[in-house]
Amino acid sequence: MDKSIKAAVALVVAGMAVAASAQEVVKIGTMSPLSGPQAHYGKDNVTGVRFAVEDLNAQGVTIGGKKIKFEVVAEDDAADPKQGTAAAQKLCDDKVAAVAGILNSGVAIPSSKIFNDCGVPFITGAATNPELTRPGYPGVFRIIANDNALGAALAGYAADTLKLKNVAVIDDRTAYGQGLANVFKKDAGAKGVNIVATEFTNDKATDFMAILTSIKAKKPDAIFYGGMDAQAGPMLRQMVQLGMTNVKFFGGDGICTAELAKLATGTKTLGNVICADGGASLAKMPGGTEWKKRYDAKNPGVFQVYSPYFYDATMLIVDAMKRADSTDPKKYLPELRKSEYSGVTAKIAFQENGELKVPLYTLSNYVAGKKTPIGE
């Protein structure tokens, strides 16, 4: 080979080596139930993070003088606190730079301590129990309204708008379901609603006939259920079997999904559902409509509720990294706390405790089997 050609090849190889050394891989962790009855939520959540990472990598982000390639590390927490804390520790061991994830409050609350102890910032766009932010960990954030807001909104609608007098309450004994039910009971009771029964089940149950039969004897105007759609769907079907077709059915974001209509299999009680999401409706989100078109085109049939929040959580983390010009959590965390980020879901800014400064919520019902924001 000619010496000049050899020299040219050597220069190209050297240039490629320099380019490779100037690229840094940054891992973004996420975890949600990817198995079990809540896997449809988990797939949507993780896909929201992946969608953000795809957009970021297409942008060609440079931080600290290096081109960054973001990678997603996803773990299955199975909606179980024990498996969830093991998954959280695994993300720490994998040296993720941040975590955008977790559906269930019962998983998020113990996992938040693990992330705090290993110095990894954590943002949830789904776990709503107020206890999550109570310890005051500096790297824990929530970009969705918590149960205090949702429970109060549902209680207000039941008492002030529908003028309901007698309501039964069921919860699934999880941190999420029980916490939301307690807020509803407190706020509804303060508005003069009579809580005629308080029952509980679990987040694996499918047979609610005994509970519903007991409640039916109390002649409630409505049932409030603190839990997820995997239980709410069968519950609605069994209410029909017991002739409880005029009883309203209230719940939080855990039941407020497109999947609920499938799980209820077209039963007439679906039309009695009033549920609350912790955020604006897609149509009222700053970028919701356009974002969902892109999301559905690439991920048909995946969308449930929370993916735009996990998309925003991922983008918010990287925005803080850019402003700090560092992917080191110790360096970008102060910028994350000062965020004023215009996301798909909202303008995101935090209180000192990591909660949103301006939490929003949306009440919805089901019209012709389709989840529909009330008043839109």
Protein Blocks (a to p, Z undefined) as FASTA:
>chain_A
ZZklmmmmmmmmmmmmmmmmmpccddddddddfedjklmmmmmmmmmmmmmmmmmmmnop
aeehiacddddddddeklpaklmmmmmmmmmmnopabdcehjblklmmmmmmmmmmnopa
cddfkbmcfklmmnopakbccfbdcfklmmmmmmmmmmmmnopabdcdddehiaklmmmm
mmmmmmmmmnopacfbdcdddfkbfbfklmmmmmmmnopabdcddddfklmmmmmmmmmm
nopambccdddfklmcfklmmmnnopaklmmpccddebddfklgmklmmmmmmmmmmmgh
kamklmmmmmmmmmmmmmmmmmnopabfklmmmmmmmgccddfkbccdddfkopafbdcd
dddddeehiacdehZZ
